[in-house]
């Protein structure tokens, strides 16, 4: 059995769009903190970003007491990713920027403010269904395919070789025997090449340079028989990369960010990094992952998927579902019932527990939602879970 996961570099146009949205929210949060923001006076944001050839459109809804320079944030984000010339598909200095942000609907605002809302609590910022997933394949309790392909993307971002322009995407396939990962039979890496840094005599070794970066990131899972596919069409000139060749839209890489398409690891219906955390698409996505990870870490199951569903304006979820794919020590409905009594699953709890009103956290999110020292990645509920099932 072979399973494949996909990921993209932060220079992919969809992740550039995500990064712009996340950085705008981060700046709003930072400025609100200087005004004495509390969880009850937090800003509410839902942003969408579209990148086209040489342009960026920022839209959405925001409720805040502060002003941020959206154009400046867009340009700084694009430049910091490495888009400083049209030779690599986008130039942050010269791109056109349109700001279409509007105030948040008052009907939504009263449902998410504890001092205004019908239920006098921080209700879910929207209705929605979120999923969390964990598996015992890796120390991170994530699918091995997801971990490996994410590491490969970060390796290309950090390699420091200007030959590899910011836009890139890849896939890693893992062979399983009796459900246990064994080796990587195939690696696919597509990366835009900045030929300004490739002398004619070096063109033949670019693929070999890419292979070294990829295989070092994948470690002992690759072997002499692993097939490496690089830019399979034969050419990807950086001048035809990012929004010069492909539009970018917030939320279009949810599968990449949420478990890499691993079978059984479902995703919710909404984007994550372009929203403030009262929106459960954001906070409950992390909450569901925290539940699933702690269930697996406590030994209740080898693999676990958690579904949380919310109604707009209401804090507590309207349903909690647990699926352990037959690997659970107890029936799934029993696990769900007891877990619901252990965890506080309200937006306020997630915001406080995971320190989601933190600008630096938002700035990191587009790269990966899980493989970092985030609070929702802690296995800090093992003792409580074990007591509940003692």
Secondary structure, DSSP 8 states (H G I E B T S, - for coil): -EEEEEEE-TTSHHHHHHHHHHHHHHHHHHHHHHTT--GGG--EEEEEEEEETTEEEEEEEEE-SS---HHHHHHHHHHHHT-EEGGGTEETTT-EEEEEEEE--HHHHHHH-TTTSTTSS--BSS-EEEEEEEETTSTTSS-HHHHHHHHHHHHHHHS--TTEEEEEEEEEEEEEETTEEEEEEEEEEEEEE-GGG--GGGGGGHHHHHHHHHHHHHGGG--TT-EEEESTTS--BGGG-GGGTS-EETTTTHHHHTGGG-TT----SS-STTB-TTSHHHHHHHHHHHHHHHHHHTTS-SEEEEEEEE-BT-SS-SEEEEE-TT--SS-HHHHHHHHHHHS--SHHHHHHHTT-S-HHHHHHHTT-SSSSS-GGG----HHHHHHHT-
